[in-house]
């Protein structure tokens, strides 16, 4: 708990760093969403097991 209080206090004194961290967090969430929707194969029809043999 003491560590979190120190971090919150430091971020309160440095609003630019806090804004940058929020931006990085939001960008990471958007990147994960884009990967999931575009590159993960979500929504592709299922492949039947018997066609692979």
C-alpha positions in Angstrom: 0.0 0.0 0.0 2.8 2.4 0.7 4.2 2.0 -2.8 0.9 2.8 -4.4 0.6 5.9 -2.3 4.1 7.0 -3.4 3.2 6.4 -7.1 -0.1 8.3 -6.8 1.7 11.2 -5.1 4.3 11.3 -7.8 1.8 11.1 -10.6 -0.2 13.9 -8.9 2.9 16.1 -9.1 3.6 15.2 -12.7 0.4 15.5 -14.8 2.2 15.1 -18.1 3.6 11.7 -17.1 0.1 10.7 -15.9 -1.4 11.7 -19.3 1.3 9.9 -21.2 0.7 6.7 -19.2 -3.1 7.0 -19.8 -2.3 7.4 -23.5 -0.1 4.3 -23.6 -2.7 2.2 -21.7 -5.4 3.3 -24.1 -3.2 2.6 -27.2 -2.4 -0.8 -25.8 -6.1 -1.6 -25.4 -6.9 -0.4 -28.9 -4.0 -2.5 -30.3 -5.3 -5.6 -28.6 -8.8 -5.0 -29.9 -7.5 -4.4 -33.5 -5.4 -7.6 -33.3 -8.4 -9.6 -32.1 -10.8 -8.4 -34.7 -8.5 -8.3 -37.7 -5.7 -10.9 -37.2 -7.0 -13.6 -34.8 -9.4 -15.3 -37.2 -12.4 -14.4 -35.1 -15.6 -15.0 -37.0 -14.1 -17.4 -39.5 -16.2 -20.5 -40.1 -15.0 -23.5 -38.1 -13.0 -26.2 -39.9 -14.3 -29.7 -39.7 -12.0 -32.2 -38.1 -12.7 -34.9 -40.6 -11.5 -32.8 -43.6 -8.0 -32.7 -42.2 -7.5 -36.5 -42.5 
